[in-house]
């Protein structure tokens, strides 16, 4: 199976869970400000790192679902950056899925471009390195958020969310196909 097929399969797993939660809760995440989404991703990444360091968890779920959550919250973050947050659920499930698909497609295209330039270097990396890179991107995002989204020379919040999504997708591929 090649990289494109593997990415499509793990993205389908993420989207499937997003769709199921959308049916359960609707787009209730529309009330979340981007800073809260960044913190939610932080919680997921910290749990992954904790499990990697300790070697076990007291809650049954492993790291695979946490990486899925990082992908899905990252996409939600991109949607919220585009639309702004709302005090109500102001989009339908269908609209939410269209936005999800569009942002995941843009993120995937970025990954394919970078993957070409970096020649699939991610395949030689450890999953723990993806965790550390995601945490680094979170701290960078928090810093940018504290500056009201303004940067001097760095990429913005959206680029950091996309990188977090792609690192999580790399981890999901390695967990699913290479272990």
Secondary structure, DSSP 8 states (H G I E B T S, - for coil): --HHHHHHHHHHHHHHHHHHHHHHH-SGGGG--HHHHHHHHHHHHHHHHHHHHHS--SSS--SHHHHHHHHHHHHHHHHHHHH---SS--S-HHHHHHHHHHHHHHHHHHHHHHHHHHTTGGGGS-HHHHHHHHHHHHHHHHHHHHTTT--SSS--HHHHHHHHHHHHHHHHHHHHH--
